Amino acid sequence: MSTVTARDFNQDVSAAKRSAATEPVIITDRGKPSYVLLSIEQYRRLVAAQRSIVDWLSADDGVELVPERLGLSLTPPEL
């Protein structure tokens, strides 16, 4: 990964974009990492790797869930 200061980034955005085409660019503010500039391809790969709980629950992975019967019986309370 390459690193660029916020000041250098503001003065030469094109250079940061060229670097981000091949690798993530860390933008620092007062010496501390503050932002990361990614190409859209890198961003899409990063986001595609994440699955939400909805994705996990709706996924058809060929696994069938068959719940087991517990055999509980309910009795009315005596009043």
C-alpha positions in Angstrom: 0.0 0.0 0.0 1.2 3.5 -0.7 0.7 6.5 1.6 0.0 10.1 0.8 -0.6 13.1 3.1 -3.9 14.9 2.9 -2.0 18.0 1.7 -0.3 16.1 -1.1 -3.6 14.4 -2.0 -5.3 17.8 -2.3 -2.5 19.1 -4.5 -2.3 16.1 -6.8 -5.5 14.0 -6.9 -4.5 12.5 -10.2 -1.3 10.9 -8.8 -3.3 9.4 -6.0 -5.8 8.0 -8.5 -3.1 6.5 -10.6 -1.6 4.8 -7.5 -5.1 3.6 -6.4 -5.5 1.8 -9.8 -2.9 -0.8 -8.7 -3.1 -0.7 -4.9 -5.0 0.9 -2.0 -3.7 4.4 -1.1 -3.7 5.4 2.6 -4.4 9.2 3.1 -2.9 10.5 6.3 -4.0 13.5 8.3 -1.4 14.9 10.7 0.6 11.7 10.4 -2.3 9.3 11.2 -4.1 7.2 8.6 -7.5 8.7 8.0 -8.8 7.4 4.6 -8.2 4.8 2.1 -8.6 5.3 -1.7 -9.5 2.2 -3.7 -10.3 1.5 -7.3 -13.9 0.5 -7.9 -12.8 -3.0 -8.7 -11.0 -3.4 -5.4 -14.0 -1.9 -3.6 -16.4 -4.3 -5.3 -14.3 -7.3 -4.4 -14.2 -6.2 -0.8 -17.9 -5.6 -0.6 -18.7 -8.9 -2.5 -16.8 -10.9 0.2 -19.3 -9.7 2.8 -22.6 -11.5 3.4 -25.3 -10.1 5.5 -27.5 -12.1 7.8 -30.2 -11.9 5.2 -27.9 -13.4 2.6 -26.9 -16.2 4.9 -30.5 -17.0 5.8 -31.8 -16.9 2.2 -28.8 -18.8 0.7 -29.7 -22.0 -1.1 -26.5 -23.9 -0.2 -28.2 -27.3 -0.6 -28.4 -27.7 3.2 -31.9 -28.7 4.3 -32.9 -27.8 7.8 -35.3 -30.3 9.4 -36.3 -29.3 12.9 -36.7 -32.1 15.4 -40.0 -32.5 17.2 -39.7 -31.9 20.9 -42.8 -33.7 22.0 -43.9 -31.1 24.5 -47.5 -31.2 25.8 -49.3 -28.2 27.3 -51.6 -28.6 30.2 -54.0 -25.9 31.3 -53.2 -24.3 34.7 -55.3 -25.2 37.7 -57.0 -22.1 39.1 
